[in-house]
Amino acid sequence: MEQLINITTNLSDTKITISSAEVEKIIPIFQEGQFFSKGVKIAKFFYKKRENNEKEEENNIRKPIYIQSPIFGYIKKINIEEKSIVLSPCLHEVFYGNLCAKCGYKRTEEEIKKSENYKIYSSLSNDLTFDKNSAKKMEEKVINRYLNKKKLILLLDLDNTILHACGYHLNKEDYNYLKEKYKENISEIGIRNKYDKQRYDKIIIKFRVHLKEFFSSLENKYEIFTYTHGAQEYASSIIQYINNYIYPNSLSTERLISREVNNGIIKNKTIKKVFPTKENMVVIIDDRSDVWKENKENLINVHGYFFFFDEYMNNIKAPFLNYDYDNVLFVILNLLNYIHGEFYDFYERNKLKKSVCIIIKEKLFSVFNNEKFYYLQDEKIAECDKIYLRNNIKIQIKKLGGELIENNEEINKGENSDLIKNINILLIDRNDKDDKVIQLFKKNEKKILFCNYINICFMFYYKIDYDEFEVNDEKEIIKFIDLVSIFNKHKERIIEFYKSKLDKKKEKEKEIENKN
Ligand SMILES: [Mg+2]
């Protein structure tokens, strides 16, 4: 019998041709572009009607003959005339668990070990993984969509970044007092219990001041993803509340990476969960820097927000008011607007993406702009606290572009040293005017400030005036820092500091327009 079905393969494609002239035509079961597994029936054909054999037709005994696919792949081309089908192999780019999401191929243990799979954040499933190429392709599409919309991506933490949640039960009177005072910025939210779906656990949430402004100002500039270590139910309830009562459509449960999506891992967060291969358009806002080991450069580490203090819970009418109006979100939204403006200013002029990491770094560096600090620590502080405090200050100074000079023996003995010439500021945490080091810096006419100056600069990402922090003979130590008045005093200057080139350009255009 003559060979009916011919299969020819080149490197990538497989062509199946029906060679018999007796065959009527080829009828595809799958359409062009459709994927299937190996062995699946992909097309059928009939023999031509034999003349004078109406009986055959009547009895419907002309049975179809099926063509089974010799590969995992898809139909590239169907040629009815030529009675041929060209198949292309599936590249297995997307996996659902261990099955290829396109053709159903099941990976072997060996292949699983070798594979390098990327997850793209998808609300559809946490089991979906991609190979590097298709992850890149998919991201490219998403990124282009953002570029067209002139948006950047923001990964936003919830707890202690934009809110403080507290599991305490408040009595009605206290709650009403807070509600009256803070309106939609405080709420008792019911979270569905994970194990008993009928039960709702109540949690009190206090949102950070300026949250509404934060969302409205960034609405057209950032696609915001919520990235939290909190549980899915908890985060979804908060997102819902924010959308309903604070600002509409600011967050979405479809763009939520919760503890469950993060596979229960609570010590590590990574941009890879959302954008596995592109990081230059992603900004992170989080109060914890230790969880972002891989993406420190994308991170804007905000001062943690703690509204409820245990000691105040018995007397809710005296919460730490100063903390309530810490104004951190106002500064952050200005900084985020700046990053967006600089990114798109550069992009418009050069058609190139300047990484947000560089934009953040350059701007924050310009706060202290190479200023050099020396830190004299109180002898009475415990050794372990000393190390912690020193480290903390060192990191904050460095992030804002300054430098903390290492302890120097000569200086510590109160002896003049060449090093002093290069130091701008002495930081102290206790005022002892007889101290040798303090005297030495005074003699050299250097500024002497209480060290919490650094924390406040770091909180506002701005070099605030020395006034309140300057040491004089009377001041012992600053016990109370009035953040609100410091903020109000600097507000306009902070806004000016965070104006991007794009903002300035727009302002000029407006001015000209008004003149005309
Ligand atoms: Mg947090």
Residues whose N, C-alpha, C, O or C-beta is under 5 A from the ligand:
A	BS01	MG	D157 L158 D159 N160 T161 D287
